[in-house]
Amino acid sequence: MRKIIQVLVVAAAISAGTFAFAQSGQQAKVIVYYFHGSFRCVTCTNMEKFAREAIETNFEDALASGKLEFKEINIEKRGNEHFVNDYKLYTKSLILSLVKDGKEIRSKNLDKIWELARNKKKFIEYVTAEVNALMKDTQ
């Protein structure tokens, strides 16, 4: 009887460890931030639209599962000022953030959005490729 209890305890410990490992793997995600100010020109508004379209069209499953999030943030709103220092923002920006277990592991400023702002197709291709590259690290 004692041996059976030991086997059950070991099996339970292994199961718990496997569950915890699987849970921590589920906590990896990419957050796509579009940062803007209160004044929004046509180009800035279009960049947000194009970025949102790239994400919603090409990453439906990742959005639904929570492995990908899109957040539009006005850095001039109270409480959002820290993003300027966090990401060294100086203009409207699209930032990709890889988050594991609730902590940002790395981020990338997609600075080519400005040169692609007048070419929707290339803009969406660029954003999609960059998100795809970072999404591989959520596996």
C-alpha positions as CSV (number, residue, x, y, z in Angstrom):
1,M,0.0,0.0,0.0
2,R,2.8,2.4,0.9
3,K,4.4,1.8,-2.5
4,I,1.1,2.6,-4.3
5,I,0.9,5.9,-2.4
6,Q,4.5,6.8,-3.3
7,V,3.8,6.0,-7.0
8,L,0.6,8.2,-6.9
9,V,2.6,11.1,-5.2
10,V,5.3,10.9,-7.9
11,A,2.7,10.8,-10.7
12,A,0.9,13.8,-9.2
13,A,4.1,15.7,-9.0
14,I,5.0,15.0,-12.6
15,S,1.5,16.0,-13.8
16,A,1.7,19.2,-11.8
17,G,5.1,20.0,-13.3
18,T,3.9,19.3,-16.8
19,F,0.8,21.5,-16.2
20,A,2.9,24.3,-14.9
21,F,5.3,24.1,-17.8
22,A,2.3,24.1,-20.3
23,Q,0.8,27.1,-18.5
24,S,4.0,29.2,-18.6
25,G,4.3,28.5,-22.3
26,Q,0.8,29.8,-22.8
27,Q,1.8,33.1,-21.1
28,A,4.1,34.1,-24.0
29,K,2.5,36.7,-26.3
30,V,3.2,39.6,-28.6
31,I,1.7,43.0,-28.0
32,V,1.5,45.4,-30.9
33,Y,1.3,49.0,-29.6
34,Y,0.4,51.9,-31.9
35,F,1.4,55.1,-30.0
36,H,0.0,58.5,-31.0
37,G,-0.7,61.9,-29.6
38,S,-4.0,63.8,-29.3
39,F,-3.6,65.5,-32.7
40,R,-3.8,63.0,-35.4
41,C,-3.2,63.8,-39.1
42,V,-4.4,61.7,-42.0
43,T,-1.1,59.8,-42.3
44,C,-1.1,58.9,-38.6
45,T,-4.7,57.7,-38.7
46,N,-3.9,55.6,-41.8
47,M,-0.9,54.0,-40.1
48,E,-3.1,52.9,-37.3
49,K,-5.7,51.6,-39.7
50,F,-3.1,49.7,-41.8
51,A,-1.5,48.2,-38.7
52,R,-4.8,47.1,-37.3
53,E,-5.8,45.6,-40.7
54,A,-2.5,43.7,-40.9
55,I,-3.0,42.2,-37.4
56,E,-6.7,41.5,-37.7
57,T,-6.5,40.0,-41.2
58,N,-3.3,37.9,-40.8
59,F,-3.4,36.8,-37.2
60,E,-7.0,36.0,-36.4
61,D,-6.1,32.8,-34.5
62,A,-3.3,34.4,-32.5
63,L,-5.7,37.3,-31.5
64,A,-8.4,34.9,-30.5
65,S,-6.0,32.8,-28.4
66,G,-4.5,35.8,-26.6
67,K,-1.0,35.2,-28.1
68,L,-1.3,38.5,-29.9
69,E,-2.8,41.8,-28.8
70,F,-3.2,45.2,-30.5
71,K,-3.3,48.3,-28.4
72,E,-3.8,51.8,-29.6
73,I,-2.4,54.3,-27.0
74,N,-2.5,58.1,-26.8
75,I,0.7,58.9,-25.0
76,E,-0.7,62.3,-24.1
77,K,-3.3,60.8,-21.8
78,R,-2.6,60.8,-18.1
79,G,-0.9,57.6,-17.1
80,N,0.6,56.8,-20.5
81,E,3.6,59.2,-20.3
82,H,5.9,56.4,-19.2
83,F,5.7,54.8,-22.7
84,V,7.8,57.7,-24.0
85,N,10.7,56.8,-21.8
86,D,10.1,53.0,-22.0
87,Y,10.3,52.9,-25.8
88,K,12.2,56.2,-26.4
89,L,9.3,57.5,-28.5
90,Y,9.7,60.8,-30.4
91,T,6.8,60.5,-32.8
92,K,3.9,58.2,-33.7
93,S,5.2,54.7,-33.5
94,L,4.4,51.0,-33.9
95,I,6.2,48.9,-31.3
96,L,6.2,45.1,-31.0
97,S,6.7,43.8,-27.5
98,L,7.5,40.1,-26.7
99,V,6.1,39.3,-23.2
100,K,6.8,36.1,-21.4
101,D,5.4,35.3,-18.0
102,G,4.2,38.9,-17.6
103,K,7.6,40.5,-18.4
104,E,8.7,42.2,-21.5
105,I,11.6,40.2,-23.0
106,R,12.3,42.5,-25.9
107,S,10.7,45.1,-28.1
108,K,11.1,46.4,-31.6
109,N,10.2,49.8,-33.1
110,L,8.9,49.3,-36.6
111,D,10.4,52.6,-37.8
112,K,9.8,51.8,-41.5
113,I,6.1,52.6,-41.1
114,W,6.8,56.2,-42.0
115,E,8.4,55.5,-45.3
116,L,5.7,52.9,-46.1
117,A,2.8,55.1,-44.9
118,R,1.6,55.9,-48.4
119,N,1.8,52.3,-49.7
120,K,-0.8,50.3,-47.9
121,K,0.2,46.9,-49.4
122,K,3.9,47.3,-48.5
123,F,3.0,48.6,-45.1
124,I,0.8,45.6,-44.3
125,E,3.5,43.2,-45.7
126,Y,6.1,44.8,-43.5
127,V,4.0,44.7,-40.3
128,T,2.9,41.1,-41.0
129,A,6.5,39.9,-41.6
130,E,7.8,41.6,-38.4
131,V,4.9,40.2,-36.3
132,N,5.4,36.8,-37.8
133,A,9.1,36.9,-36.8
134,L,8.4,37.8,-33.2
135,M,5.4,35.4,-32.9
136,K,7.9,32.5,-33.4
137,D,9.2,33.2,-30.0
138,T,5.9,32.6,-28.4
139,Q,6.0,28.9,-29.2
